[in-house]
Structures are given as structure tokens and as C-alpha cells.
Amino acid sequence: MTPNTTIDPKALRNAFGAFATGVTVITTRQPDGTPRGFTANSFTSVSLDPPLLLVCLARTAHSADVFANAPHFAVNILAQDQKAVSGLFASRAADKFDQCAWTPGSAGVPLIDGSLARFTCARHQLVDAGDHLILIGRVEDFATTEGQPLGYFRGNYFSIGLEKDLAEAAAATKDSRLGAVLACNDGVLLKDDGDQLRLPLAPHPTLDSLTAKLAALGLTPLIDFVYAAFDDRTTGGHAIYYHGSVSGPLPPGYRIVPLADLAQARIANPAEAQMLARYAQDFRNGSFSIYHGTETTGQTRQIGA
């Protein structure tokens, strides 16, 4: 990759769009009490102690001055069924708050109903950053609900919740399997067949089947995302493996293999052996990836910490 010395703003915007994000609506009140809000995906956590977050505000935004001077604001992280809310607050409609459900939070800032998470913040710092302002807030109150987030990638919305449906559709073909790489006590949970080890597999190729099996063993699983999806030419089916963690007493017939010992472990399936070697590397790097291809060759895509 060579450096680009002449920056094309449109190309740069497209490059920035390669980073998949969530979608938020930032809200506040202007001095006369009128609620104001806009859609933003330039949001991130900053610090736990003190509790800080930031959003980026374009200087050209219609409400830039209001937010730059507001003593309080809120960040509403949208759920997968709130595309219309995102579009509403990305528009210049004057009656945004008449077209969506919201309630006043602490300091009177509007909180969007149905959001996955809502953070009420006091203004902490305003930073000049080129054609944007970085608004840093100190979190004074927050709330969360269960659900799937609304995602944004290369100018389009996507639903992270669809991952499960797509994975199970692929695994539902004949001779397919669904399993998981599950972290536990600084190691990985493996099925011990006596002289060989295997990753836990679902009785049927669905995520619900996998979690039910683990629960029946007395374990509590927490599934994060698809870690590998590939065509297994040895069986003629698909293989889907999730990434996650598990807690609870170790059931009979299972072992926890430390990360440092995975390379020497007697893994029965060569594809699983490669997957576990990648997992150990990902863990050391602190940045996980998704694999797709075949049981022997394919590509990985980094997805973050």
C-alpha cells in the first residue's frame, strides 16, 4: 500500500466508509427548550474513569452552534429496526421530534424510545478538528436494552442480527455442522474423545441447538459472532463456527486447553486445528478476525478488538 499524497475528499470518504459502525442520534435542547437532534456514526467511548465519550459534529451542520454550546446532550444508539429514525434525523425536517417517540431524560435532554443504549452527558470539552468539532461528554446517566444494533457500512445500513440467519441457512445443507470456539478460564473449551480433541458441535446446525446443548451440560454460553464459515470439501457441506465464551463447572468429557498449549494439542479435525491456531494468534494480537473459504484455504478479515 502506497501513501496517497494528493487526497481526493470523495475517495477519502469512501475509504473511511470501509469501517463498519453503529448508528446514533445525538440530541440536546436549545436555550428556549426546543429539542434538537442529528444522526451520527462518528461516536466512540473515550474513558471509563472518568466516564467519557465523544461524537464528531460537522461545522456545516444546521445545529452545530446549538450542540457546541449546549451544557448537556445525549447519545442514542439505534436498534436494527430504527432505520426510519436514522433517516429522519439525517434530514432537515423541522418536526423531527413530532415524528418519533421520545422521552425527556436527566437535564431534560431527549432520549429516543427503542434505542439499544442511551447516554446522558454533560459537556466536558469541545475540540477544534478541521471541518468538524469533537464534542466530548462526561456520562452522567445511561441505560441499555436487549436487541441487535443498526449497522452502517460503505453508505448502507446492515443488520448484525442477520448473521445468525445467514449462518444457519448455510449450515442447513446436507453434511454441514455448526460449532464454536469458546473461551473459558484463559483457555478454550474442547471435547475430549480420549486420544483426540474437538471443538463443541451442535446436535443440529442451528445456534439455538448449540446453546441448548451447552446449557444441558450445565454451562452458560455467551456467543459473539461468526468466527469461521467455509465449505468443507471432505464432507460436501458447510462449516460454521461461532466465537464466544462459556462459564460454569467443567462437564465430563470436556477439557480447558490453555492458549499456549493449543499448537501442541491433538485436534482431530485439521480445519479446527488451523482455526485454533488463528484464535491463539488473534488473542495475542487483541484483534479478532472472520475466516471464509474452504477447509484448507481462504481469507480472513479483521473485525476489531
N, C-alpha and C positions, 0 to 999 in steps of 0.2 A: 504494500500500500504506500503510495507516494503522497507527500503533503500537497494540499491544494492552496497555492499562494494567491490565486485570484478567486475570491469567494463569490459564488453565484447565490444570492439570497434564496431563490426558489429551490435550487439544488440542496442548499443547507437545510431549509425547512423539511424537505423530503428525507434528508439523512437523519435529522432529529426525529422524524416520524417513525424511524425504524425501531425506536424504543417503545415497547408496548406499555401503556399506562392505564390507570384507572381514570374515572371522570368525576369531577367535583363541581359543586355550585358554591361559590363564595357569596356570603350575604352580610349585610350590615343595615344600618339606618342612617339616613342623612339627618342633619341637625333638627329639621322640622318633624322627624319621626317617620318619614316616608321610607318604606323598605326598598333596598336596592340589592341587586344580585347579578352575577355573571358566571358563565361556565368556564372552567379551567382544568387542564390536565397537568399543569406545571405546579404540582404540590408535592411536598415531601416532609417527612419528620426530620427534625434537626437535633433535638436533645431530649433526654429523659429527666435530667437534673441540671438546670431547671427544665420543665416540660415546654419545649419549643417546637414550632412547625413553621413552614414558610409557603407562600404562594407568590407567583410572579404575575405582575399586573402591567399590561401594555400601557405606555403613556398615552396612546391614542384612544384608549378605551373611553367610552362615554361616561363611565362612572369613576374614572381614575382619581380625580380630585377628592371625591367623596370617600373612597377607601383609603387614600393616602392620609386623610385627616381624621378618620373615624377612630374613636377610642376603643371600640370593640368590633369584632367581626366573627363570623362562623364559617367553618368548612363542613360541607355536607357531602359525604362520599356516596355516590349514586349506586343503586342496585341495578341488576341486569334488565329489569322491566321499566326503567326510568329514562329510556331514550328520549321520549317526548319532553321530559323535564329538562334534559340536557339541551335539546334543540330550542326550547322556549327561552332559556336563559342565555343562549348563544345569540338570540335575536335582539332586535332593538324595540321589541314590543313594549309599550308603555305600561301595560297592565299585567305584567308577568305574574305578580303575586295574586291576581284575581283568577288566574288560570291554573293554579296548582294549590295543593293542600299544604299548609304550613302552620306552625305554632310558634309563639314567641318564647325564646329561651332566656337564660340569665342575661342581664343587661339589655333585655328586650330584643336581641338580635333574632331574625327569623331562622327557624330550623325547618328544613324540608321534610315533610312526613314521608315515611317509607325508605329513607336513606339507610344505608348499612351502618354508617357511623356519623356522628355529629360532634364537632369540637367547637366550643365557645372560647374565644381568645381575647385577651387584652393586647392592644398594640404594644409590641416590645421594641421594635426597631424598623426603620424604613431605610433601605439601601438603594442608592443610585446604581443602576446596572444597564447602561446603554439606553436602548429604546424601551426598556422595561424598568419597573420598580420592584424590588424584592421586599415583600411585606412579611415580616417575622412576627409571629404572635406567641404569646405565652398562654398555654392552655389553662383555663380556669375551671372548665367543666366539660365532660364528654359522655356519650352514650353509644352503645352498639346494639345491633340486632343481627339475627341469623339470616343468611342468604348468600347469593352469589353477586359479585361486583359487575358493573358495566365496564367493559374494556374498550380501549381505543388504540388503533394500530394503523399507521400509514393512511390516516384520514378516514378510517372506517371504524364503526363500532363492532365489537365482538363480545360474545358471552362466554366467560370462562366456564360456566356451568355446562356448556355443550360438550366439554371434553369427555365427560363420563359417557354420554350417549354415543359419541363417535367411537370411543374406545370399545364399548361393549358391542357396537354394531360390527366392528372389525373382528372382535373375538368370537362372535356368534357363528362364524363359519366352521365347517367340519374340521376336527382335529386341532382346534385353537385352544389356547389356555390363557388364563389371567392370574397373575401373581403380584407380589410386592416385595420391594426392598425396604425392610422396616428397621429403623434404628432403635436400639434398646441398650441402655447402660453402657455407652461408649463402644458398642459393637453392633452387629446385625443379627437378627433372628433367623435361624436356619433350621430346616427339618433334618433330623439325624436319622438316616436309614441304616445305621450300623457302621458301614465302611465308607459311606459317601454322604455328602450334604447337598441339600436342595433349598431353594427359596420356597416360602409358603405359597401354595396354589389354591385357587378357589375350586370347590366341587363343580361349579358351573361357571361359565365365563362371564360373570357379572360382578360388579363391585359389591353389590349387596350380599351376594353369596360369599364373597371373601370375608367381609366384615362379620357376617353371621358365623362363619366357621371360627374366626379368631375369638369372637365373643363366647362361643360354646367351649372354647379351650380355657376360658377364664381371663382372656386378655382384653385390653381396651385399646383399639387401634385408632390412630389419627392419620387419615390419608390426605396427602397434599396435592399431588399432580401426577400425570403420566410421566414415567421416567424412561421407558423404552417401548417402542411399538415397531415390530418388524415382522416380515414374512419368514416363517421357518420352513425352509425347503426340505428339511428332513421329515417333516410331518405333513406338509402341504397346507398347513393352517397359519393363522396369525398368532403372535405372542404379544400380550400387553402386560407390562409390569408398572405398577404404581410406586411412587416414593412416599414414605411416611414414617411414622414412629409407632411404637407399641409399648404399653406398660402393663404390669401385673405379674403374678407369680409364673415362673417358667413351667410350662406344661411338660408332661412326659413325652419323650421322643423329639424334643427340640433343644437347641443349644444357642447360646450367645457367643458368636465368634468376634473377638476384638478386631478393630480395623487393621491393626498392624499384622494380624495373622491371616487376613483374607487371601493374600497372594499365595500362601502355602496350604490353604485349606483344600480338602479333597472334594471339590464341587463336581457333582455328577454331570451336569449339563454344561458343555463348553460355552454356550451363549451366556449362561448365567455367570460363569467364571469371568468372562470378559466384562459383563455388566458390573460385577462386584469390584473388579479392579478399577473400573471407571468411577464407581461410587467412592472408593477409598481416595482416589486422586481428587475428585470433586470436593470431598470433605476437607482434605488438606488445603485445597485452594480457597475454600469458603465460597464457591460459586458453582451451583449445580447446572446440569445440562439435560437435554432430552435427546435420545437416540432414535433414529429411524433408518430402516434399510432392510437387510436380511440378517440371518443368524450369524453371519461371518463378517460382512462389510456393510458400512453405512455412514451416516453423517450425524454429528452431534451439534446441537445449538445451545449456547449458553443462555440461561434464563435468569441469572442473578443469584444473590446470596440466599 
